[in-house]
Amino acid sequence: LFYNGEDGIVKDDAKAYMWISRAVDLDFAPAIGAKGQCLLHGTGTKRNRVEGGTLLGIAAGRGVAESQFCLGVIYYHGRHGYAKNYGMAKCWLEKAVTQEG
């Protein structure tokens, strides 16, 4: 809710990062990916591309489709310090789109 400012809650990146971090402490895979994205972009915390990319990779490896998609886009465009790699982009994007649900 704090991340997007929904349901009458004022957007607050720092609070969103705090709650996401608590969910990571509980080993909730989607939160691991969300924390990775926050770190990559510096949303609610200091930007850290290395830790952000690592967390995004952990979540993607655990089958979180959103994290798989994000990694695919990162590799496709060569963002956040990652070199363009169309093979890796294809791999992660295919994993993301073949998720059930």
C-alpha positions as CSV (number, residue, x, y, z in Angstrom):
1,L,0.0,0.0,0.0
2,F,2.8,2.4,0.9
3,Y,4.7,1.5,-2.3
4,N,2.0,2.6,-4.7
5,G,-0.1,4.9,-2.4
6,E,-3.3,2.8,-2.6
7,D,-6.6,2.7,-0.6
8,G,-6.2,6.2,0.9
9,I,-2.7,5.5,2.1
10,V,-0.2,8.2,1.2
11,K,2.8,6.9,-0.9
12,D,5.8,6.5,1.3
13,D,8.8,4.9,-0.2
14,A,10.7,4.6,3.1
15,K,7.8,2.9,4.9
16,A,7.3,0.6,1.9
17,Y,10.9,-0.4,2.0
18,M,10.7,-1.1,5.7
19,W,7.7,-3.4,5.3
20,I,9.2,-5.1,2.3
21,S,12.4,-5.7,4.3
22,R,10.3,-7.3,7.1
23,A,8.7,-9.7,4.6
24,V,12.2,-10.5,3.3
25,D,13.1,-11.4,6.9
26,L,10.3,-14.0,6.7
27,D,11.8,-15.4,3.5
28,F,8.8,-14.3,1.4
29,A,10.1,-14.7,-2.2
30,P,8.1,-11.9,-3.8
31,A,9.3,-9.5,-1.2
32,I,12.9,-10.5,-2.0
33,G,12.3,-9.4,-5.5
34,A,10.6,-6.2,-4.5
35,K,13.5,-5.3,-2.2
36,G,15.8,-6.0,-5.1
37,Q,13.9,-3.6,-7.2
38,C,13.9,-0.9,-4.5
39,L,17.7,-1.3,-4.2
40,L,18.2,-1.1,-8.0
41,H,16.2,2.1,-8.2
42,G,17.0,3.7,-4.8
43,T,13.3,3.6,-3.8
44,G,13.0,4.2,-0.1
45,T,16.7,3.4,0.5
46,K,20.1,4.1,-0.8
47,R,20.7,2.7,-4.3
48,N,22.7,-0.5,-4.4
49,R,22.8,-2.2,-7.8
50,V,24.9,-5.2,-6.6
51,E,22.6,-6.2,-3.7
52,G,19.5,-5.3,-5.7
53,G,20.5,-7.5,-8.6
54,T,21.5,-10.3,-6.3
55,L,18.1,-10.2,-4.6
56,L,16.2,-10.0,-7.8
57,G,18.1,-13.0,-9.0
58,I,17.3,-15.0,-5.9
59,A,13.6,-14.2,-6.3
60,A,13.7,-15.0,-10.0
61,G,15.4,-18.3,-9.2
62,R,12.6,-19.1,-6.8
63,G,10.0,-18.7,-9.5
64,V,8.8,-15.2,-8.9
65,A,7.5,-14.2,-12.4
66,E,7.7,-10.4,-11.8
67,S,11.4,-10.8,-10.8
68,Q,12.0,-13.0,-13.8
69,F,10.4,-10.5,-16.1
70,C,12.5,-7.6,-14.5
71,L,15.7,-9.6,-15.0
72,G,14.8,-10.2,-18.6
73,V,14.2,-6.5,-19.3
74,I,17.5,-5.6,-17.5
75,Y,19.4,-8.0,-19.7
76,Y,17.6,-7.0,-22.8
77,H,18.4,-3.3,-22.4
78,G,21.6,-3.6,-20.5
79,R,20.5,-1.7,-17.4
80,H,21.7,-1.3,-13.9
81,G,25.3,-2.1,-14.7
82,Y,24.4,-5.4,-16.5
83,A,25.7,-5.9,-20.1
84,K,23.1,-6.5,-22.8
85,N,22.7,-10.3,-23.1
86,Y,19.9,-11.4,-25.3
87,G,20.3,-15.0,-24.4
88,M,19.8,-14.3,-20.7
89,A,17.0,-11.9,-21.5
90,K,15.2,-14.6,-23.5
91,C,15.7,-17.2,-20.8
92,W,14.2,-15.0,-18.0
93,L,11.4,-13.7,-20.1
94,E,10.4,-17.2,-21.2
95,K,10.4,-18.3,-17.6
96,A,8.2,-15.3,-16.6
97,V,5.6,-15.9,-19.3
98,T,5.3,-19.7,-18.7
99,Q,4.4,-19.2,-15.0
100,E,1.0,-20.6,-14.1
101,G,-1.6,-18.3,-12.6
